[in-house]
Amino acid sequence: MNNLRDESREPRGRLHIKAYRKGRLILDETEHNLIVDLGRSRMAALLGGTTTDAIKYVGVGTGSNAPSVLDEVLTDCVLSEVVMVDVRNSEVKFDFKIDQNTANGLAIREFGLFTADGVMFSHRVRAGCIDKDSEVEIYGDWTIQF
């Protein structure tokens, strides 16, 4: 039997972040991310109607290990609620903000998308860190294409 799976159409994600210190842009980057196994299972459950717990949070953490499809958590995770969801033909975009009062004291290296019940859907680990304090705000959008 032939494998008809088209890997070019696999679900994938793109994370775009901008960090500001005292209102001045200090970082602007866009990178692809890994959709973890639990995320794929959750997408199947959403499509199958066996869950209603959609993506609700973006998490930041301090972990620096390379991402794996088996990842389930972020190190020192702090969650921030998604502020807007934009659903299009074959993608969903989640806008988020890590404000001046959130995640202070963290050396942020990783980002994650999480469902309402805390299941990690996607994971991105950065090469460098963002030293988060009350003078830093992070704005971003995370797009999942399927």
N, C-alpha and C positions, 0 to 999 in steps of 0.2 A: 504494500500500500504506500502511495506517495505521501510525503509530508507536505501539506498545502499551506503550512504556516509561513506567513510573510513577515519576517523579522523587521523589515523596514516599517511595518505598521504596528509594531509593538507599542504599547503605551509608553510614553516618555515625558519627562518634565524639564522645565527650564526655570531657573531661579534668577531673578533680577533684583539686586539690592542697591540702595543708595544710603550712605551714612553721612550724617551731618554733625559737625561739632560747632556749637554756638551758631547754628544757621549756615555755616560754610561747608560746602561739599568736600568730604575727605575720601570718599570711596564711591565708585560707580562700576559695578560688574554684573555680567550675565554669564551663567554657567549652567550646564546640564546637570541633572541629578539622577539618582538611582531610585526606581520604584521598588520597594522591598516586597518580599513574598506576602507579608500580612496585608500590604496595600492591594496587591493583586487579588487576594482572597476577598478583601472588603469590596472591591469594585465588582466582583462577581456576585457577591451577596446583595449589593445595591441593585444591580441589574436584575437579579432573580427575585427581588422583593422580600428577601429574608431578613433584611435589616433596614433601618431608616437613619442610622447614625452616619451622616455624611461628614465631610471635612469641615471642621469648625475652628481649628487652632493652627498657628505656626509656633513651633518651639525653637528655642535657641539653647545651645549647650557648649561645653568646653572640650568635648572629646576631639582627639586628633587622629584616631585610627581610621584607616581607609574604610569607606562604606562597604557593606555587604548586604546581599539580599536577605540575610537572616537577621539584620538589625531590628530591634524592637523599641529601643529607648535612646535618649540622648543623655550624655553625662551632664550632671548638674542642670537638668532641664528646667527651663522657665517657659511657660506657655503664654501666648498673647492671642486674643480672639481675632479671627479674620474680620476685616472691616467691610469687605464687599466681595461678592461673587458674581462673575460675569460668565454666563454659559453661552457658548457659540456652537457652530455646526459640529466640529470635531475636537473641541477643546474647552477647558474650564480654567478661568483665571481667578486666583485668590489674591486680593490686595490685603496687605497687612502693614502694621506700624508697631515698632518697638519704641515706646515713648520714653521720655526723660525719667520716668519713675519705675521703669521695668528693667529687670536683669542687671541692675547696677552692680559693679564689682566682678562681673564675669569677663573672662577673656574668650569671647565668642569665636568659635571655630566651626561650629556645625549648626545646621538648620534642619528642621523636620516639619512635615505636614502631618497633622493628627486629626482623627475623627472626634466627634463629640464624646464618645466613650473612651478616648485615650489610645486608640490603635494608631501606630505610626504607619503612614501611607508612603511617604517619600523621605529621602535622606540626602543631604549634601554636606560634605566636609570641605572646608576651605583650606588652602595652603597656609594662609596667614590668619592672624586673629584681629578681632575688633575689640579693643579695650573699652568696655561699656561702662560709662559713668553718667551722672545726671546732665552732663553737657552734650551727650550724644543721643541722637535719634536715628532710627533705621526705618526706612520706608522700602517696601518691596512688593513685588508681584511674583506669584508662583503659578506657572501655566502647566497644566497637564494636557497632553495631546493624546488622542486615542484613535 
